[in-house]
Amino acid sequence: MGESKRATATTEFDFGTLTLSSLKLLGDAHLNNGSVRLTRDLAVPTSGAGKVLYSKPVRFRQPSTHSITSFTTFFSFSVANLNPSSIGGGLAFVISPESETIGAAGGCLGLLNSDGLGSGFVAVEFDTLMDVEFKDINGNHVGLDLNSMVSSQTGDLGAINIDLKSGDLVNAWIEYDGTNRGLNVSVSYSNLKPNEPILLLSLDLDQYVNDFMYVGFSGSTQGSTEVHSIEWWSFSSSFDSISGSGSSSSATSNH
């Protein structure tokens, strides 16, 4: 395992060190030649959903002080559309309080049930279909979802020349500063992180996380044959030192 033992509040792993027992696969999620596919090659108009989680809970909050962890995660993924006439669905990096359930397919991305209920989550979605009911800006965007499929903030990936449905490998960086409570999301075809994030916002995770949470990915199709593959994933989290230096442990890192 690639989990650091420097402190109980520190977690670190990547696809190079993860084993099958380190991952929890739900729904349609399955392994395929070293990658994790969240969805299957299903006949149109079938819909499906899958989720993969790191099997161990990650400490996100210190109960005594309510200090929040800083974290950085990098992942590479692709969306292959085997039937171009059918589009729809997407995937999301998710922070979840539990590791046992998966939500509905379609626009819910496996995060919420069809009735809109869920266990609570923080997610960064990569959406390939404009769902009017969720007030999507288009069918090619990234969004921050807080216990809801209606994103609290979105970014148009077309504005930075990223097409989720191209089938090309897309790289994403999500970084959270637990001291200053800031989140940024960067997306690129290159393995060098862009200078400008597509999402940059203040976010107090204390309102949305428990002391321990699970991290991973969720994805779904909506009557389409989209196959969502996670090709690489690394995650690192730690609490800033009590010395009060204010420096974040989620320092910029390039894959």
C-alpha positions in Angstrom: 0.0 0.0 0.0 1.1 3.5 -0.7 -0.5 5.0 2.4 1.8 7.2 4.5 2.1 6.4 8.2 3.7 9.7 9.2 0.5 10.6 11.0 -3.0 9.1 11.4 -4.4 12.2 9.7 -2.3 11.8 6.6 -3.4 9.8 3.5 -1.4 9.3 0.3 -1.8 6.8 -2.5 -1.8 6.5 -6.3 -2.6 3.9 -9.0 1.0 2.7 -8.9 0.6 1.5 -5.3 -3.1 0.6 -5.1 -4.2 -3.0 -5.1 -7.6 -4.4 -5.8 -8.3 -4.7 -2.1 -7.6 -0.9 -1.8 -10.5 -0.1 -4.1 -14.3 -0.6 -3.6 -16.2 -1.0 -6.9 -20.0 -0.4 -6.9 -22.6 -0.8 -9.6 -21.2 -1.0 -13.2 -17.6 0.0 -12.1 -15.0 -2.6 -13.1 -11.3 -3.0 -13.8 -10.1 -3.0 -17.4 -6.4 -3.4 -18.3 -5.1 -1.4 -15.4 -7.7 1.3 -15.5 -11.1 1.6 -13.8 -14.2 1.9 -16.0 -17.1 3.5 -14.2 -19.6 2.5 -16.9 -20.1 -0.5 -19.3 -20.6 -0.7 -23.0 -24.4 -1.0 -22.8 -26.8 -1.0 -25.7 -28.8 2.2 -26.3 -31.0 3.3 -24.6 -29.8 1.5 -21.5 -28.5 3.7 -18.6 -26.1 2.7 -16.0 -24.0 4.0 -13.1 -20.7 3.0 -11.4 -18.6 4.1 -8.5 -15.1 3.4 -7.3 -13.8 4.5 -3.9 -10.6 4.2 -2.0 -11.6 1.5 0.5 -10.2 3.2 3.6 -11.9 6.3 5.1 -9.8 9.6 4.9 -9.7 12.0 7.8 -11.1 15.3 6.6 -11.7 17.0 10.0 -10.2 17.1 13.4 -13.0 16.7 15.9 -11.4 18.8 18.6 -10.6 21.8 16.5 -12.7 21.4 13.4 -9.6 22.0 11.4 -10.0 20.7 7.8 -7.5 18.7 5.9 -5.7 20.1 2.9 -5.7 17.8 -0.1 -4.6 17.5 -3.7 -5.7 14.9 -6.2 -4.6 14.4 -9.8 -6.4 12.0 -12.2 -6.4 11.2 -15.9 -9.6 10.1 -17.5 -11.3 9.6 -20.9 -14.9 9.5 -22.1 -15.3 7.1 -25.1 -18.6 7.5 -26.9 -19.2 4.2 -28.8 -22.3 5.5 -30.4 -22.0 9.2 -31.4 -25.7 9.5 -31.9 -26.3 8.9 -28.2 -24.6 11.2 -25.7 -25.1 11.8 -22.0 -23.9 11.3 -18.6 -20.6 12.2 -17.1 -18.3 11.5 -14.2 -17.3 13.2 -10.9 -14.6 13.1 -8.3 -16.6 12.6 -5.1 -16.1 12.9 -1.4 -18.8 10.8 0.3 -19.7 10.0 3.9 -20.3 6.3 3.1 -19.0 3.6 0.8 -22.0 1.2 0.4 -24.5 2.9 -2.0 -24.7 4.2 -5.5 -27.3 6.6 -6.8 -29.2 6.7 -10.0 -27.9 6.7 -13.6 -28.5 9.6 -16.0 -28.0 13.1 -14.9 -27.6 12.0 -11.2 -24.1 10.6 -12.1 -24.6 7.9 -9.5 -24.5 10.5 -6.7 -28.2 10.9 -6.0 -31.3 8.6 -6.1 -33.8 9.4 -8.8 -36.0 11.0 -6.2 -33.2 13.5 -5.4 -32.2 11.9 -2.1 -28.6 11.0 -1.2 -26.3 10.6 1.8 -24.6 14.0 1.2 -21.5 14.6 -0.9 -19.0 17.0 -2.3 -18.3 16.4 -5.9 -16.5 18.0 -8.9 -18.5 16.9 -11.9 -17.4 16.6 -15.5 -20.7 16.7 -17.3 -21.3 15.6 -20.9 -25.0 16.3 -21.2 -27.0 19.5 -20.6 -29.6 18.6 -18.0 -32.2 21.4 -17.9 -33.6 20.2 -14.6 -30.1 20.6 -13.0 -29.6 24.1 -14.7 -26.5 22.9 -16.6 -24.8 25.5 -18.7 -24.0 23.1 -21.5 -23.0 19.5 -22.2 -19.3 20.1 -21.7 -18.6 21.6 -18.3 -17.0 21.1 -14.9 -19.0 22.0 -11.8 -18.9 21.9 -8.0 -21.8 20.0 -6.5 -22.6 20.3 -2.8 -25.3 17.8 -1.8 -27.1 18.7 -5.0 -26.8 18.1 -8.8 -27.4 21.8 -9.3 -23.8 23.0 -9.4 -22.9 25.9 -7.1 -20.2 27.0 -9.6 -19.5 25.9 -13.1 -16.8 26.3 -15.7 -17.2 26.0 -19.5 -14.6 23.5 -20.7 -15.1 24.7 -24.3 -13.6 28.0 -23.2 -10.2 26.3 -22.7 -10.6 24.0 -25.7 -11.4 20.8 -23.8 -14.0 18.5 -25.3 -14.9 15.8 -22.8 -16.5 13.7 -25.5 -13.4 13.7 -27.8 -12.2 10.3 -26.4 -8.8 12.0 -25.6 -7.1 11.6 -22.3 -8.1 14.6 -20.0 -6.0 15.5 -16.9 -7.5 17.2 -13.9 -6.1 18.6 -10.7 -8.3 19.4 -7.6 -6.6 21.2 -4.7 -8.0 22.3 -1.4 -6.3 24.6 1.1 -7.7 23.6 4.5 -6.2 26.7 6.2 -7.6 29.3 3.8 -10.6 27.2 2.8 -10.0 27.6 -0.9 -10.6 25.1 -3.7 -9.3 25.2 -7.3 -9.8 22.9 -10.2 -7.6 22.8 -13.3 -8.1 20.8 -16.5 -5.8 20.2 -19.4 -4.9 17.7 -22.2 -1.3 18.3 -21.1 0.3 16.7 -18.0 1.4 20.2 -17.0 -1.0 21.9 -14.8 -2.4 25.2 -16.4 -1.4 28.5 -14.8 -5.1 29.4 -14.5 -7.7 27.1 -12.9 -11.1 26.7 -14.5 -12.7 26.9 -11.0 -11.4 29.0 -8.1 -13.5 29.6 -5.1 -13.8 29.8 -1.3 -15.4 26.7 0.2 -15.8 25.9 3.9 -15.7 22.1 3.8 -16.5 22.0 7.5 -20.2 22.4 6.5 -20.2 19.4 4.2 -17.9 16.7 5.6 -17.7 14.4 8.6 -14.5 13.6 10.5 -14.0 10.8 8.1 -15.1 10.6 4.4 -14.5 8.3 1.4 -12.9 9.6 -1.8 -13.3 8.3 -5.4 -15.2 8.6 -8.6 -18.8 8.2 -9.7 -20.1 8.1 -13.3 -23.2 7.3 -15.3 -24.7 7.1 -18.7 -28.1 8.4 -19.8 -29.4 6.1 -22.5 -26.0 6.2 -24.2 -22.9 4.1 -24.7 -20.4 6.4 -23.0 -17.6 4.6 -21.3 -15.8 6.5 -18.6 -12.3 5.3 -17.8 -10.0 6.5 -14.9 -6.5 5.8 -16.2 -4.5 7.3 -13.3 -5.3 8.7 -9.9 -3.2 10.0 -7.1 -4.4 11.5 -3.8 -2.6 13.2 -0.9 -4.0 14.8 2.2 -2.6 16.2 5.5 -3.4 18.8 8.1 -1.3 21.9 8.2 1.2 22.2 11.1 0.0 23.8 14.3 2.9 26.2 14.1 0.5 28.5 12.2 2.8 29.0 9.2 -0.4 29.0 7.1 1.3 27.0 4.3 -0.9 24.5 2.7 0.1 20.9 2.3 -1.8 20.8 -1.0 1.2 22.3 -2.8 1.0 22.4 -6.6 2.3 19.1 -8.0 2.5 18.1 -11.6 2.2 14.5 -12.8 
